[in-house]
Amino acid sequence: MIKAFQGWRYNPLKIAEVADVLAPPYDVISRVEQEALHKRSPYNVIRLILGKEEAGDDAADNKYARAGRALRAWMSSGILVKEKTPAVYVYVQNYKEGQKPKTRLGFMAAMKIDEKAVLKHENTLASPKKDRLALLKKVSTNLSPIFGLIEDKKGGVDRILKQALKLPAAVDVSVRGVRHRLFVEKRPELVEKLKQEMAAKPVYIADGHHRFEAACQFRRLMLSRNPRDAKAGWNYVMTYFSDWLHNPFTIFPTHRLILVPKVLKDPIALLKQRGALEKVSGLRAVLSRLSEIRERTKDPGRYRFGIYTKKGGFYIFTLDRKRTRPRSSNPADKLDVAVLHQRLLEPCFHIQAVEKSKAIDFKRDPEAAALAVKKGDFDMAIFVRPASLGEMIRISKRGLRMPQKSTYFYPKLLSGLVFHSFDAD
């Protein structure tokens, strides 16, 4: 169940360059980028979604409390203005996949929180959920949308959304090669048609698992205090919806960085005991080989990864066939990242509880991963192939979970285009 809502948006009369106040999702922002966004504008959304910790912070006064104060100040001073009537927010992203131009169409609305109707594919971690819940308690506002996929065989949702593209764009910015446009659709007849098209459609979460689960926790907390307040804004979560059958979705891999236990003096020799290592010329060769392998379907039982160590250089590693049998019939256990963790990271490098381990980190950018090893921050980079959208959908439908950092959907949704305040409903 979805509904239109009266969103809060940056006031164009007070914000000359809207690109200066927008940001990527909080969980893909590096510390360097966080600092740059803080400097870009005193009203950048980074101050809400990923505030900086300061000396003297305590339980009462901290980055979450500052976010709450900043949001309320922006609302009262007119930096943010509230939509006069409920709307849905049609969101178009134009980008390139290689040299091919792509257009992804979707919309943002308030989705009734129903934990059984939302299908998730990723295991979540306690620390990020605690972080997002602490923020939600202070802002009482969805600052960034959940990224949801729908399956619309007849394409009715997209046909309705395309009518909104005839309206003037409320936002039109280009960020890192992606053009983002936002259209505010208020026409009651179109909003109602959209609600009807969306009725009973399951939602697959692509991004925002931690934010969704934090929203569920917040709702349970508020219901314990107000059990009859079923229409309150916290019963809903701002969600972006896009039809995966009629729109492009690019999924990148997330590569692994490993600190090798000091007792393992030769990790390359250890890998040789578990498969074949082929020396290659460099990172470009690794990525090219993994891309070629991804396209081959005749040999699905083979698992290959890129390896880089400062001493040894770059390799293609092929896991021995006798070690490729999954632990169960669970399709999630057949994913490259699952096999990597089960057959290499756990037995070879003793990395089990990822959330608690300081011996592993994740990088989307393969060059950044290689640089971290070259600088000595980590001992080994392991480059992986991306999971496919089909794999994610199949696993979600069965109510199963993929390992952490299995998917990286591109392009990301910008934070700051619109806010869903619980007080506005």
N, C-alpha and C positions, 0 to 999 in steps of 0.2 A: 504494500500500500504506500502510495506516494501522495504528496500534496505540494502545492505552491507555497511559498513563504515570503515574508517581507524581509529581504536581505539588507544587510548594511554594506555599502560600497564606498570606496574612496571618492571624495567630492572633487570633481574635475575643476571646480572654481578655486580650490585651495591646493591641489596637487597638479603642478604643471606637467610633469612627466610621470605617467603612471608606472612606467617600467622601473622607476627608481624605488617604488614601494612594494614591488612584488618579489617573490622568492620561490625557489624549488621547495618540494616537501622537506620537512625538517630532517628526516632520516637519511638524506643523501647530501647534506650540506657539510663540507669539511670545516675544520676550525679556521682555516685561512679564508674561506668563502664567508663564514659566519662573521668574521671581523670586517670583511669588505662590505657586507650588506649592512652592518651596523653603521658604518661610516657613510654609506651612500645617501641615507636620508634619516632624519629623526623619526620619520613615520613609517619606515620600512617594516613590513610584517614580521621580519626576523625578530623584532623586539617582543612579539607576542608568541611566536611558535618556538623560538629557540633563543631565549634571553641569555645573557652572560651571567655567570656566577661572579659575585663580588666579595671582597674581604668583609667580614662581619656578618655575612648572611647567617640567618638562624631559621628556626621553624616558623616564625611569624613573618619575617621579612626576608624575602628571597626572590629568585627570578620569576617564580610563579605569581607572587604577590605583585611584583612590578608589572608583569604582563596584564594582570587584572586592572591595576591603576591606569596603565597606559591606554588600554582599550576603552575604559570608561571616560577618560579624558578626551580621547579622540572623538567619541560619540557626542559628548556634551559640547565640544568646541566646534563641531561641524567638519572636522577632518574626515569623518565618516558620516554618511547620511543614510537614513532608513528609507527603503522603498515605500512609496505611499500605498501601493496595493500589492497583494500577493503575486508572485511571478515564479516562473521557472527560468533557468539561465542556460541558454543554448550555447555550447562551447565548441568551437571549431579549431582544430590544429592542423596546420599545413607544414609538412616536413619532407625530407628526402630519405629514402632508404637506398643507400648507394647513390646512384644518379637518378633513381625513379621518384618522381613527385608523389606524395601520398597525402590524403585528406582524411582525418578522423573526425567524425561528427558524434556529439553526445550532448547531454544536458545535465544540469544540477537541480535537484529538488530535495525536499525533506522526506526521508524514508522512515516509515514506522519501524521501530526496532523490533525485530522478530528473529531471535537467534536460531530458530529451526529453519526459517525460510532463506537464510543467507548461507551460502555454501563457501567454505574457506578451504584453502589448499596449503596453508603454511603454518607450521608450528610457531607459536609465539613465545616470547621470553618475558619473565616476570618484571625485570627492571624497566624496559620501555613502557610496559603497561602501567606500572606505578608512576612513572614520569608523566605520561599523558593524562592519567587520572588526576594527579596533583594539579596539573595545569587547568583541566576542565573544572575543577572545584573553584578555581579563582576567577575564571573568565565566563563561565556559564554560556559558552558560545562554541559552536563548531568553527574553527579557524581555517580548516582545510577540508576538502571533501574526501570521503572514502571513494576509491576507484572501483566501480562495479561493472561487471559485464553482464549483458542479458542476451538471450537467444530468441531472436524475433524472425521466424522463418518467412513470414509474409512481408517483412520490411515496413510495416505500418508506422513504427516509431520514427524511422528516418524520414518518411514522407511528411509527417507532421512537423518535424524539426526543420526541414528545408524551407517551410513557409516562413519561419522566423528569420531566415537569412536575407529576406527582402527588407527587413528593418535596418535602421542605422546601427552600426556596431557601437556598443557602449564602451568597449575596450578593443583596441587593435594594436598589439605590440609584437615585436620580434625579439626573441631572446635565444641566443646561441643557435641560430639557424632554424628555429621553429617559430612560425607565426601563430599567435594566439588571438582569437577573436571571441568576444562575448556579446550575446544578443539577449536582451531582456524581453521575455514573452509574457505579456499580461492578459492577452485576449482570453476571456473565460471559456469560450467555445473550444479553442484549441487546447487549453490546459485540461479541460474535461475530456476531450478525445484522447489526450496523452495518458491521462489517468486510466481510462478504459483499456487502452492498448497495453498498459503496464500491469494490469490486474492479473494476479496469480502467476506472474513470471518470476522464476527463481533468479536470484542475484549471486553471481560468482565474484568474490572479492579478488581483484588483481593486485591492488596496493591498499595499504591502510589497515591491515589486520590488527595491529596494536591499538590504533585509534578506534576501530570498531569495538573491540573488546573493552576498551576503557569507557566508551559510550554506554555499553551494556552494564558495566559495573556502576557507572554514575546513575543510570536509570534505576537500578536495583536499590541503590542508596537512597535516592529521592523517593521512591515508592515506599520504602520503609518508614519515611517520615510523613509522606502524603499519599496513603494507599488509594485514595479516591480521585487523585488528580491525574486521570488517564489522558487528558487532553493537553497537558503541559508540554512545553517545547522539548524538554529532555526525553520525551517518549520517541523523539525522532532524531535522525542523524543526517546531516547534509551529505548527499551522495551524488557522485557523477555516474551516469549510466551511458553505456555505449553498446551497440549491438555487435557482437563479435562475428556474426555471420556476414555482415555487410560493411564492416569497417576494417582497416588494416591495424594489426597489432604487432609491433616489433618487440621481441624479447631478447635481451642481451644476457650473457652469462655473468655471474659474479665469481671472480677468481679468489683463490685461497692463498694466504700468506702464513707461513709456518715457522715457529721457533723449534728447532730440532733439539731434543734433549742432549745435554753435553756428553752423556755416556755413549751416544751414537757418533762416533768419530767420522764415519763414512756413510752418510745417508744414501748416496748413490749406489753403493754396494748393496745396501739393504733393499733398494728398489729392484736391483737386478735379480734378487732372489724371488721376486714376485711377478716378474714379467720381463719384457724386452725393452731396452733403451736404444733409441736411434739418435745419434748426434745430428743436430741441424744448425744452420748458419746463424740464426738469430730469432728475435721475437716475431718478425714478419713471417718467417718461415713456419714458426709454430702456429700462428693464427691461421695462416693459409692452409696448412695441413689439417687442422681441426675443422676448418670450414669445409674442406673437401670431404672429409670423413663424415661430416654431418649429412651430406647429401646422399651418401651411399646407404641403401636400405637392404642390400643383399646379405649383409653380415651384421645383423643387429646385436649379436651376442658379444661383440668385441667392444671393449672399453679402452679408450685412449685419452691421454691427458698430456698437456705440455708441462715441462719441468724446467725450472731455472734455478741454478745456484751460482753464487759469485765465482766459485772455484771451477766448477765444471762447465758452466755455460748452459746452453739450451738443448733440450731433448724432447723427443716424442716418446712417451711411455705407453706401452701396450700391456695391459694386465693379462697375466696367464689365464687361459680359458678355464683351468680347473678352479680358479678363484672367482669366476664371474657368476656362478650360480647364486641367485638371490636367496636371502634368508627365508623368504616366505613367498606366497602368491600375490602379495600386496604389490600392485603396479608401481607404487612409490618407491619400493625397494629396488626397482630396476632402473631408476634414473641414474644418470652419470654421477651426480653429486652424492646420491645415496650410496652407490657402490664405492665411490672415492672414500667416503667417511668410514664405511663398514670394513673395507678391504685394505685400506692403506693408513688413513689417519689414526684410527683406533689401535690396530695391532702394531703399526710401525712407530708411531710418534706419540702414542698413549693419550691422544686427544679424544675425550669422550663427551663430557658435559660442556658443550660449546659455550654456553652462557657464562660458565664459571672459569673458563680457561683463558689464560693470557697468552697461550702458545699459538693462537690462531686469530687472524683478522681477515677482512674481506675488502676487495677492491673491484669496482666495476671497470675501471680503466686499466687495461693490461700494461700500458707503459708505466703507470704509477706503481703497479705491483712489482714490475721488474726493477724500478728505481728504488723501492723500499728495500729490496734484497741487495742491490748494488751499494746502497748507503750503509748496509749492515744492520738495519732495523729488524730484519727477519732473515732467516737462513735459506728459505726456499719459497719460491712462488709456484703454485700449481694452477695451470690454466685449464679451464673446463669449457665444454660445449654447452650452449643454452638448452634448457628444456623447451619443448614446443607448447604452443597454445593448446593443441589437442590433448597432450599429456596432462596439462593442468586441469582442463575441463573434465576429463575422464576421472582423474583422482578426486576432484571436488565432488562430482556426482556420487561417488561411492562413500563420501564422508571421510576420506582419508587425508593424510597430511604429508606434504613434502618437507624435506629438511630446510632449515633456515637458509635464507639467501639462495633459493633455487631459481628465482625469476627476477628479472629487472625489466619492467615494462617501459617502453620508450615510445613517444616522448612523455615525460612526467607532466602532471597537472600543476599549474602554478598555484601557489598559495597567495591569497590577498585579493583575488578577483571578487569574491563575495563572502560575507560571514553570515552564519545562521545563529542568531541570538535566541536563547530559550525564552527570553522575556518578550520577544516579538510575536510569539504565537498566541 
